[in-house]
Amino acid sequence: MAQIRISDAARFLGVSNDTVRRWIDQGLLTRSSGTPATVDGLQLARLARDNAVLPADPADVGRSARNRFVGIVTDVLSDTVMSQVELQCGPHRVVSLISTEAVRDLGLEPGVVATAVVKSTNVVLEKGA
C-alpha cells in the first residue's frame, strides 16, 4: 500500500497538518507506526473523493463529460484569432485555448464565473519516484 506523509496528505486535500491529525484521531485515517508519520494512500484517496466539495455547475445542462470545473476567470490573453483563458477552480488552475470569437460571445473576462468542461481520450498522468 502507498503511504503518504501527513504534510503531503494535508497539501493534497488543501487542509492543515492538524486537520489530518484530527482525522487520524477520529478514525477517518490510519497513521503508520513508522517515522516519518504517514497515512494509507487508499484511505486518503477515498476520504478525498467522498469529501470533495465542488461548486455547483451553474448550467442546468446534461452532458456526457464528467469532468467539470467551476471557477472564476483570472486572465484572458487574446489576439485576433485565438485566446488563452485562465480559470481558478478551487486549488486548480485550468487554462483553455479557444477562439477570440468564443471569448466575445461568452463574455469571458476576469471576474466572470465559468465552467471548464473536459472530455478527452488523451489525459497524461505522471507518478513521482
For each residue, the residues with C-beta under 8 A, 3 or more apart:
1: 40 41 42
2: 40 41 42
3: 32 38 39 40 41
4: 8 9 12 38 39 40 41 44
5: 8 9 36 37 38
6: 9 10 17 20 21 31 36 37 38 39
7: 10 11 17
8: 4 5 11 12
9: 4 5 6 12 13 20 29 39 44
10: 6 7 13 15 16 17 19 20
11: 7 8 14
12: 4 8 9 44 48
13: 9 10 19 20 44 47 48 51
14: 11 90 91
15: 10 19 20
16: 10 19 20
17: 6 7 10 20 21
18: 21 22
19: 10 13 15 16 22 23
20: 6 9 10 13 15 16 17 23 24 29 39
21: 6 17 18 24 25
22: 18 19 25 26
23: 19 20 26 28 29 47
24: 20 21 27 28 29 30 31 39
25: 21 22
26: 22 23
27: 24
28: 23 24 43 47
29: 9 20 23 24 39 40 43 44 47
30: 24 39 40 43
31: 6 24 37 38 39
32: 3 37 38 39 40
33:
34: 37 38
35:
36: 5 6
37: 5 6 31 32 34
38: 3 4 5 6 31 32 34
39: 3 4 6 9 20 24 29 30 31 32 43 44
40: 1 2 3 4 29 30 32 43 44
41: 1 2 3 4 44 45
42: 1 2 45 46
43: 28 29 30 39 40 46 47
44: 4 9 12 13 29 39 40 41 47 48
45: 41 42 48 49
46: 42 43 49 50
47: 13 23 28 29 43 44 50 51
48: 12 13 44 45 51 52
49: 45 46 52
50: 46 47
51: 13 47 48
52: 48 49
53:
54: 68 69 70 90
55: 70 71 90
56: 70
57: 68 70 115
58: 70 113 115
59: 115
60:
61:
62:
63: 68 117
64: 119
65: 68 117 118 119
66: 119
67: 117 118 119
68: 54 57 63 65 115 116 117 118
69: 54 87 89 90 92 94 115 116 118
70: 54 55 56 57 58 89 113 114 115
71: 55 87 88 89 90 92 94 113 114 115 116
72: 87 88 111 112 113 114
73: 76 85 86 87 108 109 110 111 112 113 114
74: 86 87 88 93 110
75: 84 85 86 110
76: 73 83 84 85 86 103 108 109 110
77: 83 84
78: 82 83 84 100 103
79: 82 83 100
80: 100
81: 99 100
82: 78 79 97 98 99 100
83: 76 77 78 79 97 98 99 100 102 103 108
84: 75 76 77 78 95 96 97
85: 73 75 76 95 96 97 98 103 108 114
86: 73 74 75 76 93 94 95
87: 69 71 72 73 74 93 94 95 96 114 116
88: 71 72 74 92 93 94
89: 69 70 71 92 93 94 116
90: 14 54 55 69 71
91: 14
92: 69 71 88 89
93: 74 86 87 88 89
94: 69 71 86 87 88 89 116
95: 84 85 86 87
96: 84 85 87 116
97: 82 83 84 85
98: 82 83 85 102 103
99: 81 82 83 102 103
100: 78 79 80 81 82 83 103 104
101: 104 105
102: 83 98 99 105 106 108
103: 76 78 83 85 98 99 100 106 108
104: 100 101 107
105: 101 102
106: 102 103 114
107: 104 112
108: 73 76 83 85 102 103 112 114
109: 73 76 112
110: 73 74 75 76
111: 72 73
112: 72 73 107 108 109
113: 58 70 71 72 73
114: 70 71 72 73 85 87 106 108
115: 57 58 59 68 69 70 71
116: 68 69 71 87 89 94 96
117: 63 65 67 68
118: 65 67 68 69
119: 64 65 66 67
120: 123
121:
122:
123: 120
124:
125:
126:
127:
128:
129:
